[in-house]
């Protein structure tokens, strides 16, 4: 990459980090998209990023479209749009080349989820006689009870947990914090883990992370992904499995049991309720049952 392009990108990424507090993963996604476009633009048109016009972007999208999924193209356009709007505000360009570029319409896909029996089987899978099993049970209970993102779960600190109040302080996207109730089951398992298993795992080593490994380090997202897949197989669950599936189950089961959509939005840490509304499709059968029971012509 040319020095000019590198300077433009660094300035943009620094802006996103300072102003919006975006996560490392999100910043990396922006950088990868823009790196690829910058390389193509320099090689094909011999232009820097701040010299691109609408036709260049349309040509690049035409090249990328056959080999990419609509969601990837949509993310790419969002990256380009945000970059050029920033460049326009900074006075580096006079015309935004993405102004007339439309994003592809994405199908509204329903989140994958588990039913309540499957969740129960998954939570019961760890061997809680072992310290590691107790830790894993506490993690699964907390993930399901609070609807956390995996990054939020592994990022929890001991000081962010209040067993007495039954809440945790969660740092979500954009470094926004929220208080989430745990429920009695999660409080019970977490209390047992903190009292017995965590000290055994740490072996007198010090850590401020809530969930730790046998090396005394914080649990990683990748390690927990492996654990949840292994426990799903032990529980006889053969659906595609990830920590996010338990987050979806949390939201779906809350709505199935009559929770208000805005309450679920707050618990999940969604900035916009439109993100939460997808769960109303998942809970549609519950709404039909309520209508049949309570409506005079149900």
N, C-alpha and C positions, 0 to 999 in steps of 0.2 A: 504493500500500500504506500502511496506517495505521502510525503510529509504534510502536504496541504490537507489531504483527506484525513490523515491521522489527527491533525490538530482540530479539524471540524468535528470529528467523532468524539474526541476526548472532551471537548467543550460541551457537546450535547449530553454525553453520559454523565459528566460532572453536574450539569444542570438538573438532570432527572434525579440524581442521587441527593443533591442538596435541597431542591425545591419540593420533590414529591416523596422522598424517602423510600424509593422503590427497592425491592429485594435484589440480592446479587443475581438470582436466577432470571428475574425480569430484565435487569440491565444487560445481562449476557445475551438474552434473546434479541434485544434491540441491536446490540453490537454485531451479532452474527448476521442478522438480516441486512444491516447497512454495510457491513464489510463485503458481503457477497455482491450487493448492488454496486458498490464503489469499484470493486475489482472488474466487474463486467463493463461498467461505464468507461473506465480508463482504457481497457483493452479494446473495446468495440468502437467507442466514439472519441477516444483520446480526450476525455473531459474529466474534470474534478466534480465532486458532489455538488458544489455550489454553482455549477454551470449547466446542470441538467434541466431539460425542458419536458413538457408533458409527453411529447412524442417518444423521448428516451424511456420514460417510465412505462408507457404503453407497450413499447417494444420489449422491454425486459419482462413485463408481466406475460406477454405472449410466449416468450421463451420458457418461462417458469411454469405456466399454467398446466401444460400436459403432464409434467412430472411431479406436480404437487397436489396435495389435497386442498379443497376449498378453504378449510380452516387455516392451513399454512399460508395460503395466498392472502386471506383476510388479515392475518397477523402481520404479514409483510407490508401490506398497504397501510396498516395502522402505524407501523414503524416509520415508513417513509413520510406519511402525513405528519406525524408528530415532529420528525426531524426538520422538515421544511417549514412548518409553522414556527418552530423555534428559530430557524435561520432567518425567516422573514422578520420576526420581532427583533432579532439582533441586528438587523440591517445588512446582513451578509448577502441577501438576495432581494430583488424588487418584486418578483412574481412567484407565487407558490405553484410549482408544477403539478401538485397533487390535487388542485382545486376541483378539477373535472373528473377525477378518477373515482369510480364507484367500487365498493367492496362487493364480493359475491354474496348472495343470500345463502345463509347457512341453514341446514335443516335443524329444527328444534328437537334435539335428541334428549330422551329421558335418561336421568342418571341411573346407573346400575345400582341395585340395592339388595339387601338380604331381608328375608322375613324374620319375624321375632324368634321363631324356633331355631333358625340358622344362627342368629346372633347369640342365642343362649348356648348353643353347641360350641361356637367359636370362643366365647368367654370361658367356657369350662375346659378348653383344650390344654392350657398350660398345667404342668405338674407343680402345684403350689407348695409341695413339701420341700422342693428345692428353692434356694434363694432367687435364682434366675427365673424360675417359673413364677414365683410370687411377684417379681418385678414385671414380668410380661403380663400377668393377669391384671395387675394394677394399671399398666399402660392401656390394655384393651378396654378395661372398664372405664377409664377416664376418657379415652377416645370416643367411646359410644355415648357415655353419659353427657359429654359436653360438646360433641360435634366438632372436635378440633381438626384443623389441618395438621398433617404430619409434622410440618416444620414448627408449628406452634407447640405440639406435644413434646418433641425432642428438645425444644428451646426453653422449656419451663425451668425455672429456678426454684430451689427449696423455699426461698423467702416469698415466692409468689403464691404459695399455698396456705390457706387457712382452714385447717380441719375443723376448728371450733365454729367458724362461720359457715363452713360447707361451701366455700367458693374458691376459685382460682383467678388470678389476674393474668390474662392472656395478651401477648403482644402479637397482633396480626399484621395484615398487609399495610404498607405505608406507616409502619411503626405505631399504629393506633392500638390502644389498650382497651380491653373490655373485661368486666367481671362476669364470670359464668358460674352458675350453681352446679354442684357436682352430683347431688343426690346421695341418699344414704349408702347404697351399695358401693359406689365409687369411693366415698369417704372411708368406709370400713376397710376396703382392700388397700387403699393408699396408706391408711394409718398403719396397717400391719406391715406393709412394705417398708415404710419409714422407720418403724420401731425395730424390726428384726432383720429383714433381708438386705436393705441398703447398707447398714453397717458391716454385715458379713461380706457383701460384694466388695466394698471399699477397703476392708482390712486396714483400718486406721489411716488410710489416705484421705486427703481433703478434696472436696469438690462442692461447688455451689449448684451444680446441675441436679435436677430432681431425679432423672433416670440415668443411671451410670452402667458402664460395662465392666467386665471382669478386669480390664486394664485400669480401671479407675477413671476412665474418660467418659464424656457425655455420649449418650446413645446418638447414633447418626440416623438420618432419614433412610439411607440405603440399608443399614442393618435392620431397621424396623420393618422395611418392606419385605425383607427376606423372612423375618420372624412371622409376620402376619400370614404370608403365603404358606409357610410350613404348618402353622396352627389351623389354617383353613383345611388343608389336606387331612390333618389328624381328626378334624371335626366332620370329615366326610362331605365337605363343601367343594364342589367342582366347578363353580362359577369363576369367571375372571376375578381375581382378588387383589385389592390394594387397600392402604389405609383410608383412601377417599371413599371407598364403598361403605365403611362404617359411618363416615360423616353423612353420607346420603341416607343411610338407614336411620340415623338419629333424627334427621329432618322429617323423613317420611313417617316414621312412627309417631313423632310428636303431632303431626297434622292428622294422622289417622285417629289419634285419641282426642282430637278436638282443639289442639293448640291454635292460637291466633297467628296468622301469617307474619305479622309485624314482630311478634315475640320471637318467632323462629329466625327472622331476619337479624334481630339484635344478637341472638345467641350464636348464630353462625358468623357474625361479623361482616355481613354483606353491606357494602356502602349503599347499594341501590336495591330497592325491593324487587325490581324486575328480575334480578338474579335469583331471588328466592322463589319467585312465582312459578318457576319450572316444576317445583315440587307439588303444586296444586294438581298437575296432570297425573303425577304418581299417586296422589291420594284421592283421585276421582271416585274410586269405588266406595271409599268411606263416605264421601259427600252424597253419593246415590243412596246409600243405606240410611243416612240421616234424613234425606228427603222422604224416603219411603216410610220411615217411622213417624216423622213429625208433621208432614203435610197432609191436610185432610183428603187430598186426592192422590196420595202417594201410592 
